[in-house]
Amino acid sequence: MAKKVVSTKIGAAWFKFTENGKQYLSIKLDESIQPLTITPDKYLVLWEIPQDDTTTDKSPHYSVHIAKTIEE
């Protein structure tokens, strides 16, 4: 059997800065998936969005997905 990764987009993430100038990642999850349960067979994936694909300075830096490996 072959293994395949399936994923679903569940949100977006942006780089932000604290008042002290430290960078952190702010993640916004879609309301439709909450509450979100991560189990041993699922994992979160952050896919970087190329700067060429962003429309404004406020566009997200990452697309957040939940993924699972399945056997076909």
Buried (B, 14 or more C-beta within 10 A) or exposed (E): EEEEEEBEEBBBBBEEEEEEEEEEEEBEBEEEBEEEEEEEEEBBBBEEBEEEEEEEEEEBBBBBBBEEEEEE
